[in-house]
Each structure stands twice: as C-alpha cells, then as structure tokens.
Amino acid sequence: MSRPDAPSTRTHKLSTRFIVFMVLAAAAPLASMIGNLPIAISRGTGAHVPVAFLIAGLILVAFTVGYAFIGRRVVSTGAFYTYVAEGLGKPLGVGTAYSAIVSYGAFTFGLAAACGYFDEQVSIALGHKVTWTVFAVLSAIVVGILNYRSMDASTKLLAAIIIVETAVLVVFDVSVVAARGWAAFPLSSFTPGQWLAPGIGVSLMTAFTCFVGFESGALYSKEAADPVRSIPLASYVSVVLIGSFYLVTAWITVGALSPGDVKAQAVAHGGTLMLDLIKQYDGETASDIAGLLLCTSMLATYIAIHAAASRYIFALAREGLLPRKLARFDETRNVPVTATLCMSAATALCLIAIASSSTDPYAAIIPVLIGLGTLGIIGLQATAAIAIVFYVFRRAREAGPVVIVASVCAAIGLSVALTTVCVNFTLLSTVDTPFVALLPLSYVATLFGGLAYSMWLRQARPAQYRELALVEHRATA
C-alpha cells in the first residue's frame, strides 16, 4: 500500500541542536520555575523540594538510557506509539496513540488560551487592557504560520526565547549566590531523613510536570538529519540540561528564602514568589522583564507542543488511524502541512468555545486543559518506560545490565509519578470539582477505545493491521 509520505529529496533537515531547542522550549524553564516551583515549596516539602527535582531528574535520566537504546534501533515519527507497539504489542500501541492525541491536543488548547490570558495581564499592567481573546487569536495565528512555514523559522525563534529566559534565571541565581554566599546552597535541603518527608508526593508531581516535553525529540525523526544519532543525543542533552538547571535553581530559591521559614514565605507570596524574589535580588526592572518573558516562554512552549501534536496527527494519519489526508508532508519545507493546519483549526474552535462560555478562563479552563495534557504526557512516559523494559529484556545480551537496570528503575519511578499525579490531579488543575476529578478517567476510555479498534482492525482489515507501527529505520546497533 502506498504511503502519503513517500521518500524524496528533503531540505531544511533539523540538526541535534535545533531538536534540543524544541525540547527545551516544550519544557519552558522560566514558566516552569515561576508557575510550578512555588506550588512545590508551599504545598510540598518546603525547604526539601530540591530532593524532588533530584529524584525526578535521576528517574528521567534512567528513562533516557532505555529510551536512547530503543531510539537508536527503532526510528519512527510515531515516537511513544511505536515504542509501546514494539514492547507491548500493537493493540496497546494504538490505544497509546489516541491517548497521545488527547494529551498533546489538550495541552495545545490550554497553552493557546494561556498565552492570551498572560498577555492580557501585561496589557493591564501597562494601562491599556486588551481582552485575552485578541492575544490568544494572535498567538494562534503566529504559531500556526511558524509551524506551517518551516521548522527552521520556529527553532530559530525558540532558540532566541530560550536563551533570553534562561539568562534571566541564571542572573537571579548568580545574584542570590553573590548576596548570600554559601548560604544560597543550604545542605539541610538534602537531609537524608527528609527524602520522603510529608508532601513529597506534591513536590514530585510538580517536579515531573516541569520536565513535560523532554520526550518530544523522537517526534522529529522524519525531519532530523541523522535520527539514529541525533534523537538519542538530543534526549540525553535535554534531560541533563533541564534537570541540572531546575535542581540548582530550586536549591538557590530555597537559599534565597532561608530554609527556616521557606514554606511560610512561599504561602505568603503565592504565585508571585519567583517574581518577588527576582525583584528583591535583581531589582524591579528585572522582575518586570521576567514577567514579560513569562509571556514569551508560554509562546515558546505553545510552538513546541503545537508542533509535537501536529506530528502525532501526521504519524497516526499515515497509519490509517486518522484520515490519510492528514498525512501530507511537504518535503521541501519539511513540515506535516495538513496535520499542522488541522491542529491550528482545532485550536481555533477550542478558543471560540472558551470565549463563548461565561467562565473565567484562568480560573476554570486553562489549568484544567494544561493539567489534563500534563497527566496524559506523564502517562505516555510511564507506558513507554514499561514497554522499553519488555523490549530490552528481549534483547538482554545486546542491552547489557546498565540499560536493563536503568529501564526497570525508570518504569517503577514513572509509574509512581503517574499515580501521584492522578491522586493530586485537582491540585495540578487547581479546580476542585467532582467533574474535574473524574477527567483522568477519559484516558482510560481512550486507551480501551484504541484497544477495541485495534482488535477490530486485526479481524476486519488484517492488511492495514500488519502495517501499523510503521518503522522508518530499524538498526541493530
């Protein structure tokens, strides 16, 4: 059967550096620290929150070991979908594929609305209020054009945004160290008896949400110049950079507050904790700049997640799990054009629905969409980790003990993380209502729906079923 993405001469291939920028943008360092770190400190383990980032980082490094092992041998735009199919079978892979669409779709819709909301807050601060819907529409247009035109344009913009927003946090870190000396690194944060202190579940949940998006590198295998090498390398570089940066910044933030009453101070400052600290150590201008860069950080994340969602649509469409017309790929611009347009259209419809409701978007809609997307992506990571364990055990001699042990540890760790996020979902979404508490069950329904459809395909369309989980390149080493 012919495929809509038949090989041809390609241009504008993505280097490892560009893929790393896409992954870093999805993780959103500034937005993660401003939005998630205060929750981890105030509702989690307080002064011991760096431990949560250390645990999350180590688990994801272990995951990357197995992820890189399978990524060097199985190259496919389907990413987690293909890996789950390789490790646990096609039926579960199909269920995972549809769950991925729901996850990245919800995340994309939430980010589009969030860009509008935060831009509105900036306009209010400047004394010229512009409604959030205007900014949301402008953001959707900009992101749609960038991702439709070419990945080169998107990655260059993302590189500039990531460098600037990271610089703001680096300046803050350096300022705290300069002002407090070694007190900026309180050893009490890593007291062994506090590794499982009360609130560790909340801290771990927020730590893992800060890493969401690091796994998206495999989605760019079709655009990568050398996917066998660059995708695993980009994954390693990204998780080490993200983990190290988050750990150090969280530790220095505790030092800036002083460990004795860090939790109380975090509760008192609330969501403005990081901006208030930047103002205290770097001045009001720096705090204002950080507030403005929060908007660009959200935009960068929106670009990266929109691109990832489009590539999942493309991957499923070429398999026939979605209409095949969505699998059209422009080889010159290196973009899944129809899938990108589809994602932009779906985002526009979602924004219209949100704007038409009488609900405060930030109070009841944006956190729920982003929280639902985050939960789904962590679920994808956990499922892929389990699948990788089965994959490496079948290749135990080739994998070796390090890969096997790392993969098992990652599967256990991510399963615990997924459970923690499910239990604390109303905290993650900031909306405590019975309906929102039941939203995680939507993934159970999606997973079983995919399983049922896969089994129907196996009976009714065996030829199509055999082609599922298409692998573009399969290597033995």
Wavefront OBJ file of the C-alpha trace (Angstrom):
o trace
v 0.000 0.000 0.000
v 1.376 3.407 -0.910
v 2.136 5.919 1.773
v 1.436 9.666 1.561
v 4.940 10.378 2.766
v 6.974 8.512 0.191
v 10.678 9.316 0.346
v 12.037 12.119 -1.768
v 14.733 14.741 -1.658
v 14.481 16.713 1.567
v 15.848 20.049 2.648
v 15.975 22.046 5.875
v 16.825 18.986 7.965
v 16.976 19.552 11.696
v 20.282 19.249 13.498
v 20.656 17.899 17.024
v 20.977 21.482 18.288
v 17.630 22.500 16.809
v 15.897 19.425 18.249
v 17.313 20.264 21.682
v 15.849 23.785 21.410
v 12.435 22.316 20.549
v 12.623 20.055 23.587
v 13.811 22.840 25.909
v 11.031 25.102 24.658
v 8.441 22.423 25.444
v 9.829 22.185 28.990
v 9.572 26.022 29.379
v 12.250 26.718 32.038
v 11.009 30.183 33.059
v 7.310 29.299 33.050
v 8.043 26.101 34.987
v 10.007 27.859 37.693
v 7.552 30.760 38.043
v 4.431 28.610 37.847
v 5.358 25.259 39.422
v 8.162 25.852 41.922
v 6.007 27.932 44.328
v 3.450 25.098 44.463
v 6.158 22.523 45.151
v 7.532 24.620 48.035
v 4.279 25.848 49.602
v 2.213 22.655 49.306
v 5.018 20.132 49.129
v 8.194 19.592 51.111
v 9.231 23.221 51.591
v 12.989 23.568 52.025
v 13.470 19.965 50.870
v 11.914 20.498 47.431
v 15.301 20.203 45.635
v 15.182 16.499 46.568
v 12.057 16.092 44.430
v 13.826 17.621 41.422
v 16.828 15.374 42.044
v 14.638 12.248 42.200
v 12.671 13.263 39.102
v 15.874 14.063 37.224
v 17.505 10.743 38.110
v 14.388 8.787 37.098
v 14.219 10.590 33.753
v 17.943 10.081 33.140
v 17.348 6.371 33.758
v 14.399 6.523 31.366
v 16.574 8.188 28.749
v 19.043 5.295 28.891
v 16.372 2.856 27.710
v 14.750 5.499 25.504
v 18.046 6.038 23.704
v 18.604 2.268 23.388
v 15.317 1.734 21.555
v 15.595 5.092 19.747
v 18.863 4.060 18.081
v 17.256 0.850 16.832
v 13.697 1.885 16.037
v 13.311 5.264 14.324
v 9.757 6.451 13.707
v 7.773 9.684 13.826
v 5.244 7.788 15.953
v 7.637 8.008 18.947
v 5.896 6.609 22.046
v 3.196 4.953 19.959
v 5.807 2.965 18.031
v 7.846 2.145 21.126
v 4.791 0.856 23.004
v 3.820 -1.228 19.972
v 7.360 -2.648 19.839
v 7.413 -3.513 23.538
v 3.817 -4.329 24.465
v 2.121 -5.083 21.159
v 0.161 -3.178 18.533
v -3.225 -3.084 20.309
v -1.819 -1.231 23.309
v 0.258 0.878 20.948
v -2.892 2.044 19.152
v -4.545 2.923 22.475
v -1.440 4.876 23.416
v -1.511 6.663 20.054
v -5.005 8.028 20.583
v -4.124 8.969 24.171
v -1.180 10.954 22.800
v -3.518 12.943 20.540
v -5.767 13.774 23.524
v -2.757 14.708 25.698
v -0.945 16.977 23.270
v -4.236 18.383 21.973
v -5.451 19.408 25.443
v -2.024 20.867 26.234
v -2.027 22.867 22.986
v -5.509 24.277 23.577
v -4.641 25.254 27.140
v -1.404 26.959 26.078
v -3.174 28.966 23.354
v -5.647 30.323 25.890
v -2.877 30.830 28.483
v -0.866 32.961 26.064
v -3.910 35.196 25.658
v -4.541 35.400 29.383
v -0.989 36.324 30.405
v -0.691 38.828 27.571
v -3.906 40.432 28.829
v -2.369 40.751 32.296
v 0.639 42.527 30.793
v -1.633 44.923 28.900
v -3.469 45.701 32.152
v -0.157 46.415 33.890
v 0.736 48.798 31.065
v -2.579 50.605 31.484
v -4.139 49.589 28.151
v -6.246 46.487 28.659
v -6.766 44.265 25.629
v -9.039 41.257 26.075
v -7.361 37.855 26.271
v -9.205 36.535 23.226
v -7.405 39.022 20.953
v -3.989 37.916 22.194
v -4.988 34.247 22.057
v -6.044 34.579 18.419
v -2.831 36.446 17.551
v -0.762 33.753 19.289
v -2.607 31.009 17.416
v -2.001 32.792 14.092
v 1.714 33.331 14.806
v 2.251 29.732 15.947
v 0.243 28.338 13.044
v 2.214 30.325 10.471
v 5.597 29.494 12.011
v 4.929 25.761 12.243
v 3.337 25.669 8.790
v 6.108 27.590 7.077
v 9.091 25.544 8.276
v 10.737 24.164 11.388
v 13.770 26.357 10.714
v 11.771 29.515 11.433
v 10.270 28.037 14.596
v 13.530 26.723 16.023
v 15.411 29.985 15.430
v 12.736 31.932 17.309
v 12.667 29.316 20.056
v 16.439 29.453 20.403
v 16.318 33.210 20.988
v 13.487 32.915 23.533
v 15.114 30.034 25.426
v 18.465 31.828 25.668
v 16.890 35.035 27.000
v 14.543 33.397 29.535
v 17.315 31.127 30.793
v 19.586 34.148 31.168
v 17.029 35.792 33.481
v 17.069 32.791 35.808
v 20.858 32.498 35.640
v 21.199 36.171 36.622
v 18.832 35.530 39.535
v 20.841 32.504 40.652
v 24.110 34.425 40.473
v 22.613 37.395 42.358
v 21.433 35.185 45.213
v 24.822 33.466 45.447
v 26.576 36.846 45.413
v 24.321 38.166 48.176
v 24.161 35.101 50.423
v 27.349 33.220 49.629
v 27.336 29.546 50.601
v 24.047 30.109 52.416
v 22.455 30.042 48.947
v 23.111 26.278 48.983
v 21.580 25.043 52.278
v 22.774 21.499 52.953
v 19.696 20.934 55.112
v 17.665 20.645 51.892
v 19.221 17.218 51.332
v 18.951 15.827 54.864
v 18.594 12.042 54.310
v 15.658 11.734 56.702
v 13.664 14.228 54.622
v 13.839 12.454 51.271
v 10.369 11.060 51.882
v 9.070 13.924 54.017
v 5.335 14.754 54.147
v 4.327 16.475 50.926
v 6.867 14.614 48.784
v 4.013 13.451 46.527
v 3.068 17.032 45.657
v 6.699 18.054 45.196
v 7.363 15.064 42.922
v 4.231 15.820 40.914
v 5.286 19.412 40.271
v 8.867 18.342 39.552
v 7.767 15.858 36.903
v 5.422 18.407 35.315
v 8.419 20.713 34.851
v 10.014 18.046 32.631
v 6.971 17.554 30.404
v 8.014 17.830 26.773
v 11.565 16.473 27.081
v 10.409 13.255 25.391
v 9.186 15.047 22.251
v 12.509 14.802 20.390
v 11.590 11.463 18.810
v 8.635 13.102 17.053
v 11.085 14.918 14.761
v 12.765 11.808 13.400
v 11.448 12.466 9.878
v 12.891 15.992 9.904
v 16.180 15.063 11.590
v 19.370 14.996 9.525
v 20.606 11.865 11.349
v 17.767 10.488 13.512
v 19.654 7.381 14.663
v 22.271 9.596 16.308
v 20.586 12.953 16.921
v 17.328 11.840 18.603
v 19.005 9.832 21.439
v 21.706 12.501 21.809
v 19.115 15.290 21.972
v 17.223 13.332 24.630
v 20.332 12.925 26.785
v 21.395 16.556 26.419
v 17.899 17.866 27.107
v 17.171 15.866 30.240
v 20.612 16.605 31.739
v 20.363 20.332 30.992
v 16.778 20.614 32.221
v 17.360 18.509 35.322
v 20.567 20.277 36.362
v 19.106 23.724 35.798
v 15.894 23.018 37.709
v 17.748 21.410 40.605
v 20.191 24.300 41.016
v 17.514 26.993 40.657
v 15.176 25.275 43.142
v 18.045 24.872 45.621
v 19.115 28.512 45.291
v 15.487 29.654 45.635
v 15.286 27.843 48.976
v 18.539 29.536 49.963
v 17.147 32.925 48.936
v 14.162 32.424 51.253
v 16.221 30.822 54.067
v 15.283 27.222 54.955
v 13.788 28.009 58.371
v 10.556 29.560 57.131
v 10.662 28.847 53.413
v 7.256 27.165 53.354
v 5.524 30.009 55.175
v 7.130 32.576 52.871
v 6.090 30.627 49.804
v 2.498 30.505 51.049
v 2.573 34.257 51.743
v 3.919 35.144 48.273
v 1.738 32.647 46.397
v 2.086 32.555 42.623
v 4.271 35.684 42.548
v 7.040 34.062 44.629
v 9.673 33.929 41.892
v 8.860 37.380 40.504
v 9.044 38.826 44.030
v 12.423 37.177 44.629
v 13.769 38.425 41.310
v 12.609 41.910 42.308
v 14.309 41.567 45.717
v 17.672 40.387 44.363
v 17.812 41.951 40.874
v 15.514 44.969 41.082
v 12.055 45.917 39.881
v 13.122 46.253 36.242
v 14.406 42.683 36.196
v 11.141 41.482 37.734
v 9.134 43.336 35.076
v 11.304 41.823 32.356
v 10.782 38.350 33.844
v 7.036 38.972 33.807
v 7.171 39.911 30.126
v 9.384 36.932 29.332
v 6.831 34.670 31.017
v 4.578 35.512 28.071
v 7.276 34.644 25.521
v 8.089 31.465 27.466
v 4.453 30.416 27.183
v 4.558 31.224 23.465
v 7.700 29.119 23.012
v 6.063 26.197 24.792
v 2.960 26.655 22.647
v 5.064 26.491 19.466
v 6.828 23.310 20.599
v 3.712 21.498 21.849
v 1.693 22.525 18.769
v 4.470 21.071 16.589
v 4.528 17.863 18.654
v 0.738 17.480 18.466
v 0.835 18.008 14.688
v 3.422 15.265 14.306
v 1.336 12.800 16.273
v -1.603 13.576 13.993
v 0.690 13.032 10.991
v 2.024 9.755 12.386
v -1.439 8.355 13.058
v -2.817 9.551 9.722
v -0.166 7.770 7.685
v -1.057 4.599 9.601
v -4.727 4.992 8.713
v -5.684 5.544 12.376
v -6.798 9.023 11.318
v -7.886 10.142 7.814
v -4.920 9.660 5.490
v -5.381 13.133 4.012
v -3.859 14.435 7.245
v -0.568 12.675 6.380
v 0.503 15.074 3.619
v 4.136 16.061 4.192
v 5.928 18.914 2.422
v 9.409 17.530 1.745
v 10.791 20.926 0.746
v 9.776 22.742 3.916
v 9.995 19.546 5.969
v 6.587 20.061 7.577
v 3.476 17.859 8.004
v 1.369 20.603 6.459
v -2.139 19.132 6.679
v -1.690 17.945 10.255
v -0.371 21.379 11.218
v -3.389 23.070 9.659
v -5.669 20.579 11.410
v -4.119 21.372 14.794
v -4.469 25.111 14.177
v -8.124 24.711 13.160
v -8.887 22.595 16.234
v -7.225 25.213 18.443
v -9.336 27.962 16.863
v -12.532 26.001 17.560
v -11.473 25.435 21.168
v -10.728 29.142 21.657
v -14.155 30.033 20.251
v -15.778 27.614 22.691
v -13.842 29.048 25.648
v -14.586 32.645 24.643
v -18.292 31.828 24.193
v -18.583 30.488 27.732
v -19.169 32.764 30.700
v -16.411 31.053 32.693
v -13.209 32.765 33.777
v -10.664 31.036 31.505
v -7.849 31.091 34.049
v -9.991 30.022 36.997
v -11.671 27.016 35.443
v -10.480 26.156 31.925
v -6.789 26.858 31.218
v -5.368 24.957 34.242
v -7.704 22.021 33.560
v -6.623 21.716 29.910
v -2.920 22.055 30.717
v -3.290 19.724 33.706
v -5.080 17.116 31.586
v -2.367 17.345 28.930
v 0.375 17.057 31.550
v -1.254 13.993 33.103
v -1.542 12.345 29.688
v 2.070 13.013 28.732
v 3.354 11.609 32.024
v 1.107 8.607 31.366
v 2.731 8.233 27.937
v 6.173 8.365 29.542
v 5.218 5.690 32.079
v 3.687 3.402 29.437
v 6.713 3.824 27.169
v 9.026 3.076 30.105
v 7.221 -0.213 30.769
v 7.299 -1.074 27.056
v 11.033 -0.359 26.925
v 11.593 -2.813 29.796
v 9.974 -5.600 27.757
v 11.948 -4.508 24.683
v 15.353 -4.552 26.409
v 14.654 -7.864 28.185
v 14.058 -9.465 24.794
v 17.482 -8.099 23.802
v 19.182 -8.608 27.157
v 22.540 -9.687 25.714
v 22.685 -6.660 23.425
v 21.353 -4.222 26.029
v 23.593 -5.197 28.924
v 22.966 -4.815 32.684
v 23.180 -0.999 32.793
v 20.381 -0.500 30.258
v 18.235 -3.203 31.865
v 18.593 -1.841 35.415
v 18.067 1.758 34.277
v 14.951 0.803 32.312
v 13.411 -1.072 35.239
v 14.118 1.811 37.629
v 12.586 4.271 35.167
v 9.451 2.156 34.737
v 8.956 1.943 38.511
v 9.687 5.619 39.055
v 7.414 6.882 36.282
v 4.615 4.554 37.381
v 4.828 6.067 40.869
v 4.890 9.558 39.325
v 1.790 8.796 37.264
v -0.031 7.531 40.353
v 0.976 10.659 42.262
v -0.307 12.944 39.517
v -3.615 11.060 39.289
v -4.138 11.279 43.058
v -3.302 15.002 43.083
v -4.971 15.900 39.780
v -7.287 18.504 41.291
v -4.222 20.249 42.755
v -2.474 20.122 39.392
v -5.532 21.556 37.627
v -6.280 23.961 40.544
v -10.003 23.207 40.137
v -11.551 21.104 42.902
v -14.843 19.881 41.467
v -16.192 16.318 41.059
v -16.218 16.624 37.256
v -12.570 17.682 37.056
v -11.551 14.933 39.489
v -13.008 12.375 37.077
v -11.191 13.707 33.985
v -8.244 11.266 34.314
v -10.750 8.513 33.511
v -11.007 9.962 29.989
v -7.613 8.405 29.273
v -8.858 5.008 30.431
v -11.758 5.319 27.979
v -9.406 6.437 25.194
v -6.995 3.586 25.854
v -9.719 0.942 25.803
v -11.288 2.529 22.728
v -7.954 2.238 20.926
v -7.552 -1.369 22.048
v -11.025 -2.241 20.757
v -10.411 -0.511 17.430
v -7.066 -2.274 17.020
v -8.665 -5.660 17.634
v -11.388 -4.826 15.111
v -8.715 -3.914 12.548
v -6.953 -7.216 13.139
v -10.134 -9.087 12.239
v -11.695 -6.814 9.592
v -8.630 -5.280 7.901
v -5.646 -7.560 8.512
v -3.520 -5.901 5.814
v -3.841 -2.486 7.461
v -3.250 -4.009 10.891
v 0.030 -5.568 9.714
v 1.260 -2.126 8.604
v 0.592 -0.447 11.949
v 3.550 0.977 13.901
v 5.488 1.723 10.729
v 9.209 1.972 11.419
v 11.164 4.258 9.096
v 14.527 2.837 10.057
v 15.455 -0.242 12.054
v 19.043 -0.708 13.161
v 20.702 -3.460 15.156
v 23.232 -1.313 16.971
l 1 2 3 4 5 6 7 8 9 10 11 12 13 14 15 16 17 18 19 20 21 22 23 24 25 26 27 28 29 30 31 32 33 34 35 36 37 38 39 40 41 42 43 44 45 46 47 48 49 50 51 52 53 54 55 56 57 58 59 60 61 62 63 64 65 66 67 68 69 70 71 72 73 74 75 76 77 78 79 80 81 82 83 84 85 86 87 88 89 90 91 92 93 94 95 96 97 98 99 100 101 102 103 104 105 106 107 108 109 110 111 112 113 114 115 116 117 118 119 120 121 122 123 124 125 126 127 128 129 130 131 132 133 134 135 136 137 138 139 140 141 142 143 144 145 146 147 148 149 150 151 152 153 154 155 156 157 158 159 160 161 162 163 164 165 166 167 168 169 170 171 172 173 174 175 176 177 178 179 180 181 182 183 184 185 186 187 188 189 190 191 192 193 194 195 196 197 198 199 200 201 202 203 204 205 206 207 208 209 210 211 212 213 214 215 216 217 218 219 220 221 222 223 224 225 226 227 228 229 230 231 232 233 234 235 236 237 238 239 240 241 242 243 244 245 246 247 248 249 250 251 252 253 254 255 256 257 258 259 260 261 262 263 264 265 266 267 268 269 270 271 272 273 274 275 276 277 278 279 280 281 282 283 284 285 286 287 288 289 290 291 292 293 294 295 296 297 298 299 300 301 302 303 304 305 306 307 308 309 310 311 312 313 314 315 316 317 318 319 320 321 322 323 324 325 326 327 328 329 330 331 332 333 334 335 336 337 338 339 340 341 342 343 344 345 346 347 348 349 350 351 352 353 354 355 356 357 358 359 360 361 362 363 364 365 366 367 368 369 370 371 372 373 374 375 376 377 378 379 380 381 382 383 384 385 386 387 388 389 390 391 392 393 394 395 396 397 398 399 400 401 402 403 404 405 406 407 408 409 410 411 412 413 414 415 416 417 418 419 420 421 422 423 424 425 426 427 428 429 430 431 432 433 434 435 436 437 438 439 440 441 442 443 444 445 446 447 448 449 450 451 452 453 454 455 456 457 458 459 460 461 462 463 464 465 466 467 468 469 470 471 472 473 474 475 476 477
